[in-house]
Amino acid sequence: MGFLSRFIALFGLVLLAHANTNPTTSALPQDIIIEALASLVLVSAGLVLGAEKLKPISWSEWAGQIEREGGARNPYRRLEDRFAFWDVRAKRKEFADWIRGEVPVPGTESETVSVSASKK
Amino acid sequence: MQTNTPDLEVANGSNLVAAFHLAQRAPLILRRQGNMIPHTSVNSGKNPEDYGVIEQLLFSCLQSGDDKSALLCTEELAARFGVTDEKVTGLRGLYEEATAENRPTLEKCLQKYDLMLSENPVNLPILKRRVALLRSLSRPADAISSLINLLDAVPTDAEAWCELADLYYSQGMSSQAAFCLEEALLIVPNAWNIHAFLGEILYSNALSSDGEDSFSLLEGSIHRFCRSIELCTDYLRGLYGLILATLLLKKNQHLDKHSEGPSAQTRSPLTSKILDELTIFARERLNEIVKSRTSNHLIWKGNQGELIAAKELLDRLDSSTL
C-alpha cells in the first residue's frame, strides 16, 4: 500500500505540474481542465491511501487494543500496582525466593511451567 | 534499542521477570542519565518522563536487592526535586524500609514517619508509606484506620480506595471491600480492571453466602463483569469471571427451582436463556483471546498465569459438556 499510494500521489502531482506548465492566456482548453481535475483526485486518493492506520475512537476498542498489547499502556494499571502503598519487604522476599528457584514463576520457562505454579 | 527504550518493560514492571531485567540494566541507565546532568541546567534538564523511568528503576532495584543503584536513584531524584519534596521523602522512606534489617529498625522508620507527619500532616506520600508499613508489620487494623483517616482528608484518591478494598478483603470483610471499590469507581468510572475486581469480590462473597443474598451478589457480579467487558473488548479477567459467575448463578437457580418452586429466579431479569447466552459469548471471546495470546508468545512471556488459568477453564468446560 505504501509504495502504491506514494506513486499515485506523485503521479497526480506530476499531472498537476504539467497542467500548469501550458502557457495559456485567456480561456483554458478542455484537456487542461480535465488534467487538473484528474490530478486533484489522484493526489487526494494517494494521500488518503497512504495515511497511517486510523486509531480507534471507541473506548472499548481502544481499551481492547491496550489489553492485546499486554496492558502496559493501561492508565488504570496504577490502581492495581499501587506503588505508593508498595510492601517493599514482601516484594523483595518474593523476588529473592524466585531467584533462588524456590517459587517457579510462570513465563520464565514456558515449556516447563506446571499448572500448579500458575495458581498464585 | 535495548538500552534506549526501557519504557516497554517499565510499564510491565510489576512482574518479577521484567523487574529483574530492568534492574540488571540499572547501572547503564543511571550512567546515561548521569551523563546528561552536567550540560543541562537544573530546571530545563531532562524530560519529565526520564524521572518516571528513574522512579520505576528505583522500584525494580529495590525489589531485586540492588540497594546501591536504588540509593543512586533516590539521590538523583533528590538532586532534581530537593530533599524536602514530599514524593522524594516518600521514596527515601521506601528505601529505608527496604534496607531495614530487623523489626526495631522498621519501628524506627514508623516513628520517623510520625515525626514527619507532625511537621506536615498532609504529606500524602508519607501518609501512604505509613499505611503500607503498618500493613507490612502485620497491623492491618491500624493500617485500615489510618487509611480511613487519609480518605477522610482526600476522598478522591482512587488508589487509596483500592488499597483500602484490598486491606478489607485480606481481613475477610468483603462487603466493605466492595463498598471501597464502588467508591473508587465513582472516581474512575471507566476503569475496566476495577469493575472486574469488584465482580470478583462479589463472586467470592456469593460463594460464602447462601439463599437470596447469593442470588443478588451473583447478579451484581455478572453486571460488573459485563461492564468490564463492555469497556474493554479483550479483558481476559472480565470474561473469565463472567463465565464462572453465569455458570454458578445458573446452577443455583436450577437447585432453587427444585427445592422451593418459583422464588428468587422468577424476579430476576437474568433468565437462564440470557445466562446461557452470556456464557457462550464469554467462552467464544476467551477462546479467541487464548488463541491470539498463544500465537503472540513474545508479548505475554512475563504474564502466563492468566493464560494458563483461562486455558484450564476452557478445557474444563469442554470436558464437562462432552
Chai-1 contact restraints between the chains, C-beta under 6 A:
chainA,res_idxA,chainB,res_idxB,connection_type,confidence,min_distance_angstrom,max_distance_angstrom,comment,restraint_id
A,S60,B,L231,contact,1.0,0.0,6.0,A-B,restraint_1
A,S60,B,C232,contact,1.0,0.0,6.0,A-B,restraint_2
A,S60,B,T233,contact,1.0,0.0,6.0,A-B,restraint_3
A,A63,B,W192,contact,1.0,0.0,6.0,A-B,restraint_4
A,A63,B,L231,contact,1.0,0.0,6.0,A-B,restraint_5
A,A63,B,C232,contact,1.0,0.0,6.0,A-B,restraint_6
A,G64,B,C232,contact,1.0,0.0,6.0,A-B,restraint_7
A,G64,B,T233,contact,1.0,0.0,6.0,A-B,restraint_8
A,G64,B,D234,contact,1.0,0.0,6.0,A-B,restraint_9
A,E67,B,C232,contact,1.0,0.0,6.0,A-B,restraint_10
A,E67,B,D234,contact,1.0,0.0,6.0,A-B,restraint_11
A,E67,B,Y235,contact,1.0,0.0,6.0,A-B,restraint_12
A,R68,B,D234,contact,1.0,0.0,6.0,A-B,restraint_13
A,G70,B,I299,contact,1.0,0.0,6.0,A-B,restraint_14
A,A72,B,A11,contact,1.0,0.0,6.0,A-B,restraint_15
A,A72,B,N12,contact,1.0,0.0,6.0,A-B,restraint_16
A,Y76,B,A191,contact,1.0,0.0,6.0,A-B,restraint_17
A,Y76,B,N193,contact,1.0,0.0,6.0,A-B,restraint_18
A,L79,B,A158,contact,1.0,0.0,6.0,A-B,restraint_19
A,L79,B,E159,contact,1.0,0.0,6.0,A-B,restraint_20
A,L79,B,C162,contact,1.0,0.0,6.0,A-B,restraint_21
A,E80,B,N193,contact,1.0,0.0,6.0,A-B,restraint_22
A,D81,B,S14,contact,1.0,0.0,6.0,A-B,restraint_23
A,R82,B,E159,contact,1.0,0.0,6.0,A-B,restraint_24
A,R82,B,E163,contact,1.0,0.0,6.0,A-B,restraint_25
A,A84,B,K128,contact,1.0,0.0,6.0,A-B,restraint_26
A,F85,B,K128,contact,1.0,0.0,6.0,A-B,restraint_27
A,F85,B,A132,contact,1.0,0.0,6.0,A-B,restraint_28
A,F85,B,E163,contact,1.0,0.0,6.0,A-B,restraint_29
A,D87,B,A132,contact,1.0,0.0,6.0,A-B,restraint_30
A,D87,B,S136,contact,1.0,0.0,6.0,A-B,restraint_31
A,V88,B,L62,contact,1.0,0.0,6.0,A-B,restraint_32
A,V88,B,L94,contact,1.0,0.0,6.0,A-B,restraint_33
A,V88,B,E97,contact,1.0,0.0,6.0,A-B,restraint_34
A,V88,B,A98,contact,1.0,0.0,6.0,A-B,restraint_35
A,R89,B,S136,contact,1.0,0.0,6.0,A-B,restraint_36
A,K91,B,Q63,contact,1.0,0.0,6.0,A-B,restraint_37
A,R92,B,Q63,contact,1.0,0.0,6.0,A-B,restraint_38
A,F95,B,L16,contact,1.0,0.0,6.0,A-B,restraint_39
A,F95,B,Q63,contact,1.0,0.0,6.0,A-B,restraint_40
A,F95,B,S64,contact,1.0,0.0,6.0,A-B,restraint_41
A,W98,B,L16,contact,1.0,0.0,6.0,A-B,restraint_42
A,V105,B,L16,contact,1.0,0.0,6.0,A-B,restraint_43
A,P106,B,Q304,contact,1.0,0.0,6.0,A-B,restraint_44
A,P106,B,G305,contact,1.0,0.0,6.0,A-B,restraint_45
A,G107,B,K301,contact,1.0,0.0,6.0,A-B,restraint_46
A,G107,B,G302,contact,1.0,0.0,6.0,A-B,restraint_47
A,G107,B,Q304,contact,1.0,0.0,6.0,A-B,restraint_48
A,S118,B,G305,contact,1.0,0.0,6.0,A-B,restraint_49
A,S118,B,I308,contact,1.0,0.0,6.0,A-B,restraint_50
